[in-house]
Amino acid sequence: MTQLAARPARGAFDRRLLHRARGATVFIGVCAALGLARTACAVASAWLIASLIAGAFAAGKGLDTLGPQIIALAAVLSARALLASVQEAAAQRASATVKSGLRRQALEQLMRLPSGKRHSGETATLLVRGIDALDDYFARYLPQLVLAVVVPVGVLAVMLAAYPPAAVIVLVTLPLIPLFGILIGLYTRSRAERQWESTSHLAHHFADLVAGLPTLKAFGRAAKQTGAIEVTTGAYRRRSMALLRVAFCSALVLELAASLSVAVVAVTVGVDLVSAHNSGGMTGEAGLRTALLVLILAPEAYLPLRNVGAHYHASAEGLAAAERVFAILAETPENQDHRETATAPGQPSPNPDAAALTAACVMRTPLGRAPTIMFRRTVFAYPGRPPLPELSLTIPAGQTTVLTARSGAGKSTLMAALVGFRRPVSGSIAFDDTELSDLDLAAVRRSIAWLPQRPVLIDGTVAENVRLAVPDGASDPAVAKAIAAAHAPAANRTVAADGSGLSAGEAARVGLARLLLRADLLDPPVLLLDEPTAHLDADTEQAVLDSLAPYRDQRTVLIASHRPAVRAIADREVDW
Amino acid sequence: MSLPRNTIALRLGLGATLGALAQLSALALLAVSGYLISRAWEQPPILYLMVAITSVRLFGIGRGVLRYAERLVSHDAAFRGLERLRIAVWRKLVRLAPAGVPVWRSGDLQTRLVDDVDGVGDRWLRGALPLAAAVIVAVGAVGLQATLLPAAGLILAACLLAAALTGPALATWASRYAVRATATARGDLTEGVRSCLHGREELVAAGTDAQALERVLEGDDGLRRAHARIAWSAGLGEAAGLLALALAVVGALWTGIPAVAAGTLDGVLLAVVALVPLAAFEPVLALPAAAQQTAVAKACGRRLLEITQAEEPRPDPVEPMEYEPNPLGGPPFIEIKRLAVTWPGAEAPALQGFDLTVQPGERVAIMGPSGSGKSTLAAALMGFLPYEGSLRFGGVELAEYDGDDVRRTVGLCSQDAHVFDTTLAENLRLARPGAADEELARALRWVGLRDWLEGLDGGLQTPLGEHGRAVSGGERGRIALARCLLADREVLVLDEPDAHLDAATAARVLRTAAAALEGKTAIIITHRPLPDGVVDRIVHLRAPVPAPRRDAPDNRLLGVAPPG
């Protein structure tokens, strides 16, 4: 309910949304057809009711003559009920398909965009909850929009034929509704967008506070935070209400136009009937029938527009979310050549010739045997922080090198750079004298097994998680072997995507099993391990390192760790 | 507390009344218009029609204005109610954290707090208020109809009742289980998407990003199917209402026409009898949607109840002892005998038969393998967990004290302390509000972050990003340590303060920290040997027999580790 007042930034009819969604165009056609049928039903039932009343009151007919018309009325009204039901079901189905498609496109795109720029929890909420909110747009707003075009046209045509003055009244007032809607929408638009932002800010703020609640409580600050929440939400309410006071005005105009013009039609028709003997207009049974037909039809002309108004506000949340999804879809995945990841702003952009160079080198399969890795005067930088010190470093082929540099010296950055996720702002990285930037990044990645500090976990079993080591799937015995070697938890234990169910140490060993499986199946010449034993006790640490021993043979191995047991297996230690 | 709740109820009541009046205006508009036209057809002198003409215009205006007022009043009430609900949930969470909070997923928890609270607001705005308006209008319409023609009134009452019962019932019945299905699928999907995005680099490097993506999208498919199930049910509810409307209109004419012929109903009023059902059904036709909203909101309310009714893991004593564990000031004398601690919901104790005596100002290291209950001991010392055996501060059982009082003396620097999404200064000031910038900088110097601080563009005002993302693991741990030193507690429990540090940094940091802690009691939990001179003595801890793997939930609960 928090976005009730938000108005979509784009027009009511977002072409991109329909363009993205293949089923949507067909759906609009279905809506239009159903809308036409519903208009026909509305006109027919109005005419039947009017003629029944006129027949009984003006002509004094009884049930015996009017019976067939009553039965026809029952049939028409039932058909109307059926049509509404069909429309609703079709709308919900179309909406589910469209949402699913949009989610898939966004996710696929996000997997191509560099990490770290956006907040993964917030993005996940956008992709699930945000896109789900499009239901209101597809299942309610869009069909009503179609009806709002079809129904008034049909109704007006009938009214014009039956009694032109009433048609003129409707024709004059009807355009006022969208006109005021647009004016008020324009007036509230920027405020509505800010409101959406403050809503997601509020959501993030809460999640952050809840996540840190144990910390807050340890410092005795949890109870005091209540006051801060009170202030934040209070300010949020006052802002929302200020916005709603204006935004609801469009609904006010709509309701006033609809009900006042019905009143005006009734009065006009009434006055006309009274003076009919002077003007020679509406008299007799036919006169009354026409008058009633116009009266019953007039509200029908406004009804779809009123519903559009109601659903317009409800669909705004979904549209705002769609807007952000489109922003994601519009970003260029920058790893088309192999240059991945953020440089600090203001850094020189990559050499434009690099792409051409790459094309020439793509075919070369790199790292055929255990390569020597060289960092020459490499400097890494993160936005808003001083660059890390310049680094020149040779990691000898076929040996195990342990990086023992102090925390924060850039050990993880170094590893991420080798798999192409961080780019040095100056200097170079080379495998066996070939620059990393001249190699096909996909091939480089295939030749490397990398265990990051916090391995990713997906919903499923330990075995399924370990299988994520290789793209082409792994046999059960291979997975079992890797799990056993890494001393990882039992293959059939279930893991949740957030890691609940596993301790930090167990999660690290799942990551290690992944590394070993990859080494077994793809035989990569390079292994990168980032703090592989940080969460392990000494016994487990030793067991894990023993398992790793055969894998280190004939490979260039790089381990970041300070632990004595790890340093004991090093051929070489590097500090800077 | 009761006074503001009443004002919200009053506001909601006013909203319902205004809404009903708006709908009654619409009913009156149509009824009077029908009468006006029928009477005008009889061509009386126009003066006879003036009352009808004026009231038609009045009702025409009234409807729009009343509806506007209703919206403002009811939204304001809903916002106020939500505010209070959110704070009530927060207050309860404060009492539950960390041990009493079931191990739920962070993404799901976020969904719960934000969505569920909003969902309850929807229950008022889109559930209760439309229902109230529909009931009032229905009663008014039936009353009017019955006065004009009792038989038509009876039919209208029956049809309205049927529509009001079957429409929402159909909608609720089908959506109830679909809503449950989507809630799980949504939670799973959110969590899957989050972890997929979080681990993107690893997956891309392994070439398995497409695989992981497909797994996540399987969840999306489940969600899509669940949504398709709700589809036909919503249509059924609406159809049932429209069918009842058809019956009511046909019934009104079926009884009205003979009544006009028989003279029991004035012909002028036949139009009124025929048109009243059309207007009376408008709010009733909105009921299925309202019922679906209510069903969704009920699920939200249930989940919130799970939180608000959860049992407190360590309720504060009803009459807590006055907290004065060391009347001379300084750290208390700590005496632990046969201590056994069990986590809520766990079968076996995570720590058992533990004895320890700590003199004021002593620094003790507690060493043991994973799962030996080190973090559990920390939680018990913080007053987060109930215990058996004896745990005394200055001769008084810890259980006799108020938890907040205990935590004024005991500080905890946990393995994965939370770094809030705010500035460095704000993160530190958490420990001591109002601390001067120099004090913050000094605390950072103690933990060896002087160079790091000087390198920050924004200095103390540098934002630390999502879960302190801009800082490395080692920096995060040291910021947490600095925060604990700043808090200046008499007793400090350090849970693996050296987890993400290299040996040299760890030794330096621990020595400075030890110096800063001069005169305070320190309990340092670790599974690695500490550098010389940091602690006075070392206590070894063995896993309780049989050894349950308790490290998983413990770590999560104490730190609520940022997942991934």
Boltz contact constraints between the chains, C-beta under 6 A:
constraints:
  - contact:
      token1: [A, 1]
      token2: [B, 118]
      max_distance: 6.0
  - contact:
      token1: [A, 1]
      token2: [B, 121]
      max_distance: 6.0
  - contact:
      token1: [A, 1]
      token2: [B, 122]
      max_distance: 6.0
  - contact:
      token1: [A, 1]
      token2: [B, 125]
      max_distance: 6.0
  - contact:
      token1: [A, 2]
      token2: [B, 118]
      max_distance: 6.0
  - contact:
      token1: [A, 49]
      token2: [B, 274]
      max_distance: 6.0
  - contact:
      token1: [A, 52]
      token2: [B, 253]
      max_distance: 6.0
  - contact:
      token1: [A, 53]
      token2: [B, 270]
      max_distance: 6.0
  - contact:
      token1: [A, 53]
      token2: [B, 271]
      max_distance: 6.0
  - contact:
      token1: [A, 53]
      token2: [B, 274]
      max_distance: 6.0
  - contact:
      token1: [A, 56]
      token2: [B, 257]
      max_distance: 6.0
  - contact:
      token1: [A, 56]
      token2: [B, 260]
      max_distance: 6.0
  - contact:
      token1: [A, 56]
      token2: [B, 270]
      max_distance: 6.0
  - contact:
      token1: [A, 57]
      token2: [B, 267]
      max_distance: 6.0
  - contact:
      token1: [A, 57]
      token2: [B, 270]
      max_distance: 6.0
  - contact:
      token1: [A, 62]
      token2: [B, 261]
      max_distance: 6.0
  - contact:
      token1: [A, 63]
      token2: [B, 257]
      max_distance: 6.0
  - contact:
      token1: [A, 63]
      token2: [B, 258]
      max_distance: 6.0
  - contact:
      token1: [A, 66]
      token2: [B, 257]
      max_distance: 6.0
  - contact:
      token1: [A, 70]
      token2: [B, 250]
      max_distance: 6.0
  - contact:
      token1: [A, 70]
      token2: [B, 253]
      max_distance: 6.0
  - contact:
      token1: [A, 73]
      token2: [B, 250]
      max_distance: 6.0
  - contact:
      token1: [A, 74]
      token2: [B, 250]
      max_distance: 6.0
  - contact:
      token1: [A, 77]
      token2: [B, 246]
      max_distance: 6.0
  - contact:
      token1: [A, 78]
      token2: [B, 246]
      max_distance: 6.0
  - contact:
      token1: [A, 81]
      token2: [B, 239]
      max_distance: 6.0
  - contact:
      token1: [A, 81]
      token2: [B, 242]
      max_distance: 6.0
  - contact:
      token1: [A, 81]
      token2: [B, 243]
      max_distance: 6.0
  - contact:
      token1: [A, 84]
      token2: [B, 238]
      max_distance: 6.0
  - contact:
      token1: [A, 84]
      token2: [B, 242]
      max_distance: 6.0
  - contact:
      token1: [A, 85]
      token2: [B, 235]
      max_distance: 6.0
  - contact:
      token1: [A, 85]
      token2: [B, 239]
      max_distance: 6.0
  - contact:
      token1: [A, 88]
      token2: [B, 234]
      max_distance: 6.0
  - contact:
      token1: [A, 88]
      token2: [B, 235]
      max_distance: 6.0
  - contact:
      token1: [A, 88]
      token2: [B, 238]
      max_distance: 6.0
  - contact:
      token1: [A, 89]
      token2: [B, 231]
      max_distance: 6.0
  - contact:
      token1: [A, 89]
      token2: [B, 232]
      max_distance: 6.0
  - contact:
      token1: [A, 89]
      token2: [B, 235]
      max_distance: 6.0
  - contact:
      token1: [A, 92]
      token2: [B, 231]
      max_distance: 6.0
  - contact:
      token1: [A, 93]
      token2: [B, 228]
      max_distance: 6.0
  - contact:
      token1: [A, 93]
      token2: [B, 231]
      max_distance: 6.0
  - contact:
      token1: [A, 96]
      token2: [B, 224]
      max_distance: 6.0
  - contact:
      token1: [A, 96]
      token2: [B, 227]
      max_distance: 6.0
  - contact:
      token1: [A, 96]
      token2: [B, 228]
      max_distance: 6.0
  - contact:
      token1: [A, 100]
      token2: [B, 220]
      max_distance: 6.0
  - contact:
      token1: [A, 100]
      token2: [B, 224]
      max_distance: 6.0
  - contact:
      token1: [A, 103]
      token2: [B, 220]
      max_distance: 6.0
  - contact:
      token1: [A, 104]
      token2: [B, 217]
      max_distance: 6.0
  - contact:
      token1: [A, 110]
      token2: [B, 197]
      max_distance: 6.0
  - contact:
      token1: [A, 111]
      token2: [B, 200]
      max_distance: 6.0
  - contact:
      token1: [A, 111]
      token2: [B, 209]
      max_distance: 6.0
  - contact:
      token1: [A, 111]
      token2: [B, 213]
      max_distance: 6.0
  - contact:
      token1: [A, 115]
      token2: [B, 200]
      max_distance: 6.0
  - contact:
      token1: [A, 115]
      token2: [B, 201]
      max_distance: 6.0
  - contact:
      token1: [A, 119]
      token2: [B, 466]
      max_distance: 6.0
  - contact:
      token1: [A, 120]
      token2: [B, 194]
      max_distance: 6.0
  - contact:
      token1: [A, 120]
      token2: [B, 197]
      max_distance: 6.0
  - contact:
      token1: [A, 120]
      token2: [B, 198]
      max_distance: 6.0
  - contact:
      token1: [A, 121]
      token2: [B, 194]
      max_distance: 6.0
  - contact:
      token1: [A, 123]
      token2: [B, 197]
      max_distance: 6.0
  - contact:
      token1: [A, 124]
      token2: [B, 190]
      max_distance: 6.0
  - contact:
      token1: [A, 124]
      token2: [B, 193]
      max_distance: 6.0
  - contact:
      token1: [A, 124]
      token2: [B, 194]
      max_distance: 6.0
  - contact:
      token1: [A, 127]
      token2: [B, 193]
      max_distance: 6.0
  - contact:
      token1: [A, 128]
      token2: [B, 186]
      max_distance: 6.0
  - contact:
      token1: [A, 128]
      token2: [B, 189]
      max_distance: 6.0
  - contact:
      token1: [A, 128]
      token2: [B, 190]
      max_distance: 6.0
  - contact:
      token1: [A, 203]
      token2: [B, 114]
      max_distance: 6.0
  - contact:
      token1: [A, 206]
      token2: [B, 113]
      max_distance: 6.0
  - contact:
      token1: [A, 207]
      token2: [B, 110]
      max_distance: 6.0
  - contact:
      token1: [A, 208]
      token2: [B, 420]
      max_distance: 6.0
  - contact:
      token1: [A, 208]
      token2: [B, 421]
      max_distance: 6.0
  - contact:
      token1: [A, 210]
      token2: [B, 109]
      max_distance: 6.0
  - contact:
      token1: [A, 211]
      token2: [B, 418]
      max_distance: 6.0
  - contact:
      token1: [A, 211]
      token2: [B, 560]
      max_distance: 6.0
  - contact:
      token1: [A, 212]
      token2: [B, 418]
      max_distance: 6.0
  - contact:
      token1: [A, 212]
      token2: [B, 420]
      max_distance: 6.0
  - contact:
      token1: [A, 213]
      token2: [B, 97]
      max_distance: 6.0
  - contact:
      token1: [A, 214]
      token2: [B, 97]
      max_distance: 6.0
  - contact:
      token1: [A, 214]
      token2: [B, 98]
      max_distance: 6.0
  - contact:
      token1: [A, 214]
      token2: [B, 560]
      max_distance: 6.0
  - contact:
      token1: [A, 215]
      token2: [B, 417]
      max_distance: 6.0
  - contact:
      token1: [A, 215]
      token2: [B, 418]
      max_distance: 6.0
  - contact:
      token1: [A, 217]
      token2: [B, 97]
      max_distance: 6.0
  - contact:
      token1: [A, 218]
      token2: [B, 412]
      max_distance: 6.0
  - contact:
      token1: [A, 219]
      token2: [B, 430]
      max_distance: 6.0
  - contact:
      token1: [A, 219]
      token2: [B, 431]
      max_distance: 6.0
  - contact:
      token1: [A, 220]
      token2: [B, 404]
      max_distance: 6.0
  - contact:
      token1: [A, 220]
      token2: [B, 407]
      max_distance: 6.0
  - contact:
      token1: [A, 221]
      token2: [B, 430]
      max_distance: 6.0
  - contact:
      token1: [A, 222]
      token2: [B, 94]
      max_distance: 6.0
  - contact:
      token1: [A, 223]
      token2: [B, 94]
      max_distance: 6.0
  - contact:
      token1: [A, 226]
      token2: [B, 87]
      max_distance: 6.0
  - contact:
      token1: [A, 229]
      token2: [B, 87]
      max_distance: 6.0
  - contact:
      token1: [A, 229]
      token2: [B, 90]
      max_distance: 6.0
  - contact:
      token1: [A, 233]
      token2: [B, 83]
      max_distance: 6.0
  - contact:
      token1: [A, 237]
      token2: [B, 79]
      max_distance: 6.0
  - contact:
      token1: [A, 241]
      token2: [B, 76]
      max_distance: 6.0
  - contact:
      token1: [A, 244]
      token2: [B, 75]
      max_distance: 6.0
  - contact:
      token1: [A, 248]
      token2: [B, 68]
      max_distance: 6.0
  - contact:
      token1: [A, 248]
      token2: [B, 71]
      max_distance: 6.0
  - contact:
      token1: [A, 252]
      token2: [B, 64]
      max_distance: 6.0
  - contact:
      token1: [A, 252]
      token2: [B, 68]
      max_distance: 6.0
  - contact:
      token1: [A, 255]
      token2: [B, 64]
      max_distance: 6.0
  - contact:
      token1: [A, 255]
      token2: [B, 67]
      max_distance: 6.0
  - contact:
      token1: [A, 256]
      token2: [B, 64]
      max_distance: 6.0
  - contact:
      token1: [A, 259]
      token2: [B, 29]
      max_distance: 6.0
  - contact:
      token1: [A, 259]
      token2: [B, 60]
      max_distance: 6.0
  - contact:
      token1: [A, 259]
      token2: [B, 63]
      max_distance: 6.0
  - contact:
      token1: [A, 259]
      token2: [B, 64]
      max_distance: 6.0
  - contact:
      token1: [A, 260]
      token2: [B, 60]
      max_distance: 6.0
  - contact:
      token1: [A, 263]
      token2: [B, 56]
      max_distance: 6.0
  - contact:
      token1: [A, 263]
      token2: [B, 57]
      max_distance: 6.0
  - contact:
      token1: [A, 263]
      token2: [B, 60]
      max_distance: 6.0
  - contact:
      token1: [A, 266]
      token2: [B, 33]
      max_distance: 6.0
  - contact:
      token1: [A, 266]
      token2: [B, 36]
      max_distance: 6.0
  - contact:
      token1: [A, 266]
      token2: [B, 56]
      max_distance: 6.0
  - contact:
      token1: [A, 267]
      token2: [B, 53]
      max_distance: 6.0
  - contact:
      token1: [A, 267]
      token2: [B, 56]
      max_distance: 6.0
  - contact:
      token1: [A, 269]
      token2: [B, 37]
      max_distance: 6.0
  - contact:
      token1: [A, 270]
      token2: [B, 36]
      max_distance: 6.0
  - contact:
      token1: [A, 270]
      token2: [B, 37]
      max_distance: 6.0
  - contact:
      token1: [A, 270]
      token2: [B, 40]
      max_distance: 6.0
  - contact:
      token1: [A, 273]
      token2: [B, 40]
      max_distance: 6.0
  - contact:
      token1: [A, 273]
      token2: [B, 41]
      max_distance: 6.0
  - contact:
      token1: [A, 274]
      token2: [B, 40]
      max_distance: 6.0
  - contact:
      token1: [A, 274]
      token2: [B, 43]
      max_distance: 6.0
  - contact:
      token1: [A, 274]
      token2: [B, 46]
      max_distance: 6.0
  - contact:
      token1: [A, 288]
      token2: [B, 41]
      max_distance: 6.0
  - contact:
      token1: [A, 291]
      token2: [B, 37]
      max_distance: 6.0
  - contact:
      token1: [A, 295]
      token2: [B, 33]
      max_distance: 6.0
  - contact:
      token1: [A, 295]
      token2: [B, 37]
      max_distance: 6.0
  - contact:
      token1: [A, 384]
      token2: [B, 457]
      max_distance: 6.0
  - contact:
      token1: [A, 386]
      token2: [B, 455]
      max_distance: 6.0
  - contact:
      token1: [A, 404]
      token2: [B, 502]
      max_distance: 6.0
  - contact:
      token1: [A, 406]
      token2: [B, 502]
      max_distance: 6.0
  - contact:
      token1: [A, 406]
      token2: [B, 505]
      max_distance: 6.0
  - contact:
      token1: [A, 407]
      token2: [B, 474]
      max_distance: 6.0
  - contact:
      token1: [A, 407]
      token2: [B, 501]
      max_distance: 6.0
  - contact:
      token1: [A, 407]
      token2: [B, 502]
      max_distance: 6.0
  - contact:
      token1: [A, 407]
      token2: [B, 505]
      max_distance: 6.0
  - contact:
      token1: [A, 408]
      token2: [B, 472]
      max_distance: 6.0
  - contact:
      token1: [A, 408]
      token2: [B, 474]
      max_distance: 6.0
  - contact:
      token1: [A, 408]
      token2: [B, 475]
      max_distance: 6.0
  - contact:
      token1: [A, 419]
      token2: [B, 205]
      max_distance: 6.0
  - contact:
      token1: [A, 421]
      token2: [B, 201]
      max_distance: 6.0
  - contact:
      token1: [A, 445]
      token2: [B, 205]
      max_distance: 6.0
  - contact:
      token1: [A, 450]
      token2: [B, 205]
      max_distance: 6.0
  - contact:
      token1: [A, 452]
      token2: [B, 202]
      max_distance: 6.0
  - contact:
      token1: [A, 454]
      token2: [B, 564]
      max_distance: 6.0
  - contact:
      token1: [A, 456]
      token2: [B, 199]
      max_distance: 6.0
  - contact:
      token1: [A, 456]
      token2: [B, 202]
      max_distance: 6.0
  - contact:
      token1: [A, 458]
      token2: [B, 212]
      max_distance: 6.0
  - contact:
      token1: [A, 458]
      token2: [B, 215]
      max_distance: 6.0
  - contact:
      token1: [A, 459]
      token2: [B, 192]
      max_distance: 6.0
  - contact:
      token1: [A, 468]
      token2: [B, 208]
      max_distance: 6.0
  - contact:
      token1: [A, 469]
      token2: [B, 206]
      max_distance: 6.0
  - contact:
      token1: [A, 471]
      token2: [B, 207]
      max_distance: 6.0
  - contact:
      token1: [A, 471]
      token2: [B, 208]
      max_distance: 6.0
  - contact:
      token1: [A, 497]
      token2: [B, 191]
      max_distance: 6.0
  - contact:
      token1: [A, 497]
      token2: [B, 192]
      max_distance: 6.0
  - contact:
      token1: [A, 497]
      token2: [B, 195]
      max_distance: 6.0
  - contact:
      token1: [A, 498]
      token2: [B, 105]
      max_distance: 6.0
  - contact:
      token1: [A, 498]
      token2: [B, 106]
      max_distance: 6.0
  - contact:
      token1: [A, 498]
      token2: [B, 191]
      max_distance: 6.0
  - contact:
      token1: [A, 498]
      token2: [B, 563]
      max_distance: 6.0
  - contact:
      token1: [A, 499]
      token2: [B, 563]
      max_distance: 6.0
  - contact:
      token1: [A, 500]
      token2: [B, 103]
      max_distance: 6.0
  - contact:
      token1: [A, 503]
      token2: [B, 551]
      max_distance: 6.0
  - contact:
      token1: [A, 503]
      token2: [B, 552]
      max_distance: 6.0
  - contact:
      token1: [A, 504]
      token2: [B, 555]
      max_distance: 6.0
  - contact:
      token1: [A, 505]
      token2: [B, 370]
      max_distance: 6.0
  - contact:
      token1: [A, 537]
      token2: [B, 369]
      max_distance: 6.0
  - contact:
      token1: [A, 537]
      token2: [B, 370]
      max_distance: 6.0
  - contact:
      token1: [A, 537]
      token2: [B, 527]
      max_distance: 6.0
  - contact:
      token1: [A, 562]
      token2: [B, 502]
      max_distance: 6.0
  - contact:
      token1: [A, 562]
      token2: [B, 503]
      max_distance: 6.0
